[in-house]
Amino acid sequence: MNIKYYPDKKNVFKSISMDDPLLVLVSHDSSKMLVAGMDDAFEHIVLLRKLDFKESEIDSFYRIVVNKSGADWTFVCPSDYKGIKNREKRIEMYYNDGIVAITKALEKIGYKVSIDIPKRFRRHFETLGDGSK
């Protein structure tokens, strides 16, 4: 996995040591991870731009905010994820793939924390039935 830090690795690890929240983007294929302290990038889309990615690439990344208390996953499943037409299967695959990719990526920068999907991003789970994931 290629990890890119903004503005640099030293500043990101300073944020980690102070337990400041980090913005993390993990590519769906797990080949890239972009990381910045929240005070350095403010939003995921800004982080993309600062590291010379196009805004339109946002849907090829899992979006996370993390600190020592846990990771919040901005759960937004692209409608073309892996070419899966069936919405339920697509969301289920996105969830399963994301948990694996995010867990591995966060461990690479020293986090072993629970991954939570904030309530406002759980609308997709209504499709899957009980909404308890």
Contact map, one row per residue, 1 for C-alpha under 8 A:
1110000000000000000000000000011110000000000000000000000000000000000000000000000000000000000000000000000000000000000000000000000000000
1111000000000000000000000000001110000000000000000000000000000000000000000000000000000000000000000000000000000000000000000000000000000
1111100000000000000000000000000111100000000000000000000000000000000000000000000000000000000000000000000000000000000000000000000000000
0111110110000000000000000000000111100000000000000010000000000000000000000000000000000000000000000000000000000000000000000000000000000
0011111110010000000000000000000001110000000000000000000000000000000000000000000000000000000000000000000000000000000000000000000000000
0001111110110000000000000000000001111001100000100110000000000000000000000000000000000000000000000000000000000000000000000000000000000
0000111110110000000000000000000000010001000000000000000000000000000000000000000000000000000000000000000000000000000000000000000000000
0001111111110000000000000000000000000000000000000000000000000000000000000000000000000000000000000000000000000000000000000000000000000
0001111111111000000000000000000000000000000000000000000000000000000000000000000000000000000000000000000000000000000000000000000000000
0000000111111100000000000000000000000000000000000000000000000000000000000000000000000000000000000000000000000000000000000000000000000
0000011111111110000000000000000000001000000000000000000000000000000000000000000000000000000000000000000000000000000000000000000000000
0000111111111111000001000000000000111000000000000000000000000000000000000000000000000000000000000000000000000000000000000000000000000
0000000011111111100000000000000000000000000000000000000000000000000000000000000000000000000000000000000000000000000000000000000000000
0000000001111111110000000000000000000000000000000000000000000000000000000000000000000000000000000000000000000000000000000000000000000
0000000000111111111111000000000000001000000000000000000000000000000000000000000000000000000000000000000000000000000000000000000000000
0000000000011111111111000000000000000000000000000000000000000000001000000000000000000000000000000000000000000000000000000000000000000
0000000000001111111100000000000000000000000000000000000000000000000000000000000000000000000000000000000000000000000000000000000000000
0000000000000111111100000000000000000000000000000000000000000000000000000000000000000000000000000000000000000000000000000000000000000
0000000000000011111110000000000000000000000000000000000000000000001100000000000000000000000000000000000000000000000000000000000000000
0000000000000011111111000000000000001100000000000000000000000000001000000000000000000000000000000000000000000000000000000000000000000
0000000000000011001111100000000000001100000000000000000000000000111000000000000000000000000000000000000000000000000000000000000000000
0000000000010011000111110000000000111100000000000000000000000000111000000000000000000000000000000000000000000000000000000000000000000
0000000000000000000011111000000000111100111100100000000000000011110000000000000000000000000000000000000000000000000000000000000000000
0000000000000000000001111100000011110000000100000000000000000011110000000000000000000000000000000000000000000000000000000000000000000
0000000000000000000000111110000011100000000100000000000000001111000000000000000000000000000000000000000000000000000000000000000000000
0000000000000000000000011111011111000000000000000000000000001110000000000000000000000000000000000000110010000000000000000000000000000
0000000000000000000000001111111110000000000000000000000000011100000000000000000000000000000000000000000000000000000000000000000000000
0000000000000000000000000111111000000000000000000000000000011100000000000000000000000000000000001100100000000000000000000000000000000
0000000000000000000000000011111100000000000000000000000000000000000000000000000000000000000000000000000000000000000000000000000000000
1000000000000000000000000111111110000000000000000000000000000000000000000000000000000000000000000000100010000000000000000000000000000
1100000000000000000000000111111110000000000000000000000000000000000000000000000000000000000000000000000000000000000000000000000000000
1111000000000000000000000110111111000000000000000000000000000000000000000000000000000000000000000000000000000000000000000000000000000
1111000000000000000000011110011111100000000000000000000000000000000000000000000000000000000000000000000010000000000000000000000000000
0011110000000000000000011100000111110000000000110010000000000000000000000000000000000000000000000000000000000000000000000000000000000
0011110000010000000001111000000011111000000000100000000000000000000000000000000000000000000000000000000000000000000000000000000000000
0000111000010000000001110000000001111101100000100000000000000000000000000000000000000000000000000000000000000000000000000000000000000
0000010000110010000111100000000000111111110000000000000000000000000000000000000000000000000000000000000000000000000000000000000000000
0000000000000000000111100000000000011111111000000000000000000000000000000000000000000000000000000000000000000000000000000000000000000
0000000000000000000000000000000000001111110000000000000000000000000000000000000000000000000000000000000000000000000000000000000000000
0000011000000000000000000000000000011111110000000000000000000000000000000000000000000000000000000000000000000000000000000000000000000
0000010000000000000000100000000000011111111101100100000000000000000000000000000000000000000000000000000000000000000000000000000000000
0000000000000000000000100000000000001111111101100000000000000000000000000000000000000000000000000000000000000000000000000000000000000
0000000000000000000000100000000000000100111111100000000000000000000000000000000000000000000000000000000000000000000000000000000000000
0000000000000000000000111000000000000000111111110000000001000010000000000000000000000000000000000000000000000000000000000000000000000
0000000000000000000000000000000000000000001111111000001001000000000000000000000000000000000000000000000000000000000000000000000000000
0000000000000000000000000000000000000000111111111100000000000000000000000000000000000000000000000000000000000000000000000000000000000
0000010000000000000000100000000001110000111111111110000000000000000000000000000000000000000000000000000000000000000000000000000000000
0000000000000000000000000000000001000000000111111111111001000000000000000000000000000000000000000000000000000000000000000000000000000
0000000000000000000000000000000000000000000011111111111000000000000000000000000000000000000000000000000000000000000000000000000000000
0000010000000000000000000000000000000000100001111111100000000000000000000000000000000000000000000000000000000000000000000000000000000
0001010000000000000000000000000001000000000000111111100000000000000000000000000000000000000000000000000000000000000000000000000000000
0000000000000000000000000000000000000000000000011111110000000000000000000000000000000000000000000000000000000000000000000000000000000
0000000000000000000000000000000000000000000000011111111010000000000000000000000000000000000000000000000000000000000000000000000000000
0000000000000000000000000000000000000000000000011001111111000000000000000000000000000000000000000000000000000000000000000000000000000
0000000000000000000000000000000000000000000010011000111111000000000000000000000000000000000000000000000000000000000000000000000000000
0000000000000000000000000000000000000000000000000000011111100000000000000000000000000000000000000000000000000000000000000000000000000
0000000000000000000000000000000000000000000000000000111111111000000000000000000000000000000000000000000000000000000000000000000000000
0000000000000000000000000000000000000000000110010000011111111000000000000000000000000000000000000000000000000000000000000000000000000
0000000000000000000000000000000000000000000000000000000111111100000000000000110000000000000000000000000000000000000000000000000000000
0000000000000000000000000011000000000000000000000000000011111100000000000000000000000000000000000000000000000000000000000000000000000
0000000000000000000000001111000000000000000000000000000011111110000000000000000000000000000000000000000000000000000000000000000000000
0000000000000000000000001111000000000000000000000000000000111111000000001110000000000000000000000100010000000000000000000000000000000
0000000000000000000000111100000000000000000100000000000000001111100000001110000000000000000000000000000000000000000000000000000000000
0000000000000000000000111000000000000000000000000000000000000111110000111100000000000000000000000000000000000000000000000000000000000
0000000000000000000011110000000000000000000000000000000000000011111000111000000000000000000000000000000000000000000000000000000000000
0000000000000000000011110000000000000000000000000000000000000001111111110000000000000000000000000000000000000000000000000000000000000
0000000000000001001111000000000000000000000000000000000000000000111111100000000000000000000000000000000000000010000000000000000000000
0000000000000000001000000000000000000000000000000000000000000000011111000000000000000000000000000000000000000010100000000000000000000
0000000000000000000000000000000000000000000000000000000000000000011111100000000000000000000000000000000000000000100000000000000000000
0000000000000000000000000000000000000000000000000000000000000000011111110000000000000000000000000000000000000000111100000000000000000
0000000000000000000000000000000000000000000000000000000000000001111011111000000000000000000000000000000000000000111100000000000000000
0000000000000000000000000000000000000000000000000000000000000001110001111100000000000000000000000000000000000000001111000000000000000
0000000000000000000000000000000000000000000000000000000000000111100000111110000000000000000000000000000000000000001111000000000000000
0000000000000000000000000000000000000000000000000000000000000111000000011111000000000000000000000000000000000000000011001000000000000
0000000000000000000000000000000000000000000000000000000000000110000000001111100000000000000000000000000000000000000010001100000000000
0000000000000000000000000000000000000000000000000000000000000000000000000111110000000000000000000000000000000000000000001000000000000
0000000000000000000000000000000000000000000000000000000000100000000000000011111010000000011001000000000000000000000000000000000000000
0000000000000000000000000000000000000000000000000000000000100000000000000001111110000000000000000000000000000000000000000000000000000
0000000000000000000000000000000000000000000000000000000000000000000000000000111110000010010000000000000000000000000000000000000000000
0000000000000000000000000000000000000000000000000000000000000000000000000000011111111000000000000000000000000000000000000000000000000
0000000000000000000000000000000000000000000000000000000000000000000000000000111111110000010001000000000000000000000000000000000000000
0000000000000000000000000000000000000000000000000000000000000000000000000000000111110000010000000000000000000000000000000000000000000
0000000000000000000000000000000000000000000000000000000000000000000000000000000111111000000000000000000000000000000000000000000000000
0000000000000000000000000000000000000000000000000000000000000000000000000000000111111110110000000000000000000000000000000000000000000
0000000000000000000000000000000000000000000000000000000000000000000000000000000100111110010000000000000000000000000000000000000000000
0000000000000000000000000000000000000000000000000000000000000000000000000000000000011111110000000000000000000000000000000000000000000
0000000000000000000000000000000000000000000000000000000000000000000000000000001000011111111000000000000000000000000000000000000000000
0000000000000000000000000000000000000000000000000000000000000000000000000000000000000111111100000000000000000000000000000000001100000
0000000000000000000000000000000000000000000000000000000000000000000000000000000000010111111110000000000000000000000000000000000000000
0000000000000000000000000000000000000000000000000000000000000000000000000000101011011111111111000000000000000000000000000000000000000
0000000000000000000000000000000000000000000000000000000000000000000000000000100000000011111111100000000000000000000000000001100000000
0000000000000000000000000000000000000000000000000000000000000000000000000000000000000001111111110000000000000000000000000000000100000
0000000000000000000000000000000000000000000000000000000000000000000000000000000000000000111111111000000000000000000000000000000000000
0000000000000000000000000000000000000000000000000000000000000000000000000000100010000000011111111100000000000000000000000000000000000
0000000000000000000000000000000000000000000000000000000000000000000000000000000000000000001111111110000000000000000000000000000000000
0000000000000000000000000000000000000000000000000000000000000000000000000000000000000000000111111111000000000000000000000000000000000
0000000000000000000000000001000000000000000000000000000000000000000000000000000000000000000011111111100000000000000000000000000000000
0000000000000000000000000001000000000000000000000000000000000100000000000000000000000000000001111111110000000000000000000000000000000
0000000000000000000000000000000000000000000000000000000000000000000000000000000000000000000000111111111000000000001000000000000000000
0000000000000000000000000000000000000000000000000000000000000000000000000000000000000000000000011111111100000000000000000000000000000
0000000000000000000000000101010000000000000000000000000000000000000000000000000000000000000000001111111110000000000000000000000000000
0000000000000000000000000100000000000000000000000000000000000100000000000000000000000000000000000111111111000000000000000000000000000
0000000000000000000000000000000000000000000000000000000000000000000000000000000000000000000000000011111111100001001000000000000000000
0000000000000000000000000000000000000000000000000000000000000000000000000000000000000000000000000001111111110000000000000000000000000
0000000000000000000000000100010010000000000000000000000000000000000000000000000000000000000000000000111111111000000000000000000000000
0000000000000000000000000000000000000000000000000000000000000000000000000000000000000000000000000000011111111111000000000000000000000
0000000000000000000000000000000000000000000000000000000000000000000000000000000000000000000000000000001111111111000000000000000000000
0000000000000000000000000000000000000000000000000000000000000000000000000000000000000000000000000000000111111110000000000000000000000
0000000000000000000000000000000000000000000000000000000000000000000000000000000000000000000000000000000011111110000000000000000000000
0000000000000000000000000000000000000000000000000000000000000000000000000000000000000000000000000000000001111111000000000000000000000
0000000000000000000000000000000000000000000000000000000000000000001100000000000000000000000000000000000001111111100000000000000000000
0000000000000000000000000000000000000000000000000000000000000000000000000000000000000000000000000000001001100111110000000000000000000
0000000000000000000000000000000000000000000000000000000000000000000111100000000000000000000000000000000000000011111000000000000000000
0000000000000000000000000000000000000000000000000000000000000000000001100000000000000000000000000000000000000001111100000000000000000
0000000000000000000000000000000000000000000000000000000000000000000001111000000000000000000000000010001000000000111110000000000000000
0000000000000000000000000000000000000000000000000000000000000000000001111000000000000000000000000000000000000000011111000000000000000
0000000000000000000000000000000000000000000000000000000000000000000000011110000000000000000000000000000000000000001111101100000000000
0000000000000000000000000000000000000000000000000000000000000000000000011100000000000000000000000000000000000000000111111100000000000
0000000000000000000000000000000000000000000000000000000000000000000000000000000000000000000000000000000000000000000011111110000000000
0000000000000000000000000000000000000000000000000000000000000000000000000000000000000000000000000000000000000000000001111110000000000
0000000000000000000000000000000000000000000000000000000000000000000000000111000000000000000000000000000000000000000011111111000000000
0000000000000000000000000000000000000000000000000000000000000000000000000010000000000000000000000000000000000000000011111111110000100
0000000000000000000000000000000000000000000000000000000000000000000000000000000000000000000000000000000000000000000000111111111000000
0000000000000000000000000000000000000000000000000000000000000000000000000000000000000000001000000000000000000000000000001111111100000
0000000000000000000000000000000000000000000000000000000000000000000000000000000000000000001000000000000000000000000000000111111111111
0000000000000000000000000000000000000000000000000000000000000000000000000000000000000000000000000000000000000000000000000111111111100
0000000000000000000000000000000000000000000000000000000000000000000000000000000000000001000000000000000000000000000000000011111110100
0000000000000000000000000000000000000000000000000000000000000000000000000000000000000001000100000000000000000000000000000001111111100
0000000000000000000000000000000000000000000000000000000000000000000000000000000000000000000000000000000000000000000000000000111111100
0000000000000000000000000000000000000000000000000000000000000000000000000000000000000000000000000000000000000000000000000000110111110
0000000000000000000000000000000000000000000000000000000000000000000000000000000000000000000000000000000000000000000000000100111111111
0000000000000000000000000000000000000000000000000000000000000000000000000000000000000000000000000000000000000000000000000000100001111
0000000000000000000000000000000000000000000000000000000000000000000000000000000000000000000000000000000000000000000000000000100000111
